Amino acid sequence: MRWVYWSKLYDSKFQAGCLVQRMEHDSWVFGLDAPREIEVFRSKKGKYGVRYMP
């Protein structure tokens, strides 16, 4: 499978990490399928993003 990239880049790693936590907790609370792997990455321009593998 391929990585799916979140559409927004964030200024700090903390903000991207908050999105990762929210994705993990939303799947648990609402009974959705959790992605197999979620990670924070840094773009070439220095911003942070989130990608996941469904």
Secondary structure, DSSP 8 states (H G I E B T S, - for coil): ---EE-S--BSSHHHHHHHHHHHHHHHHHHT----SEEEEEE-TTS-EEEEEE-
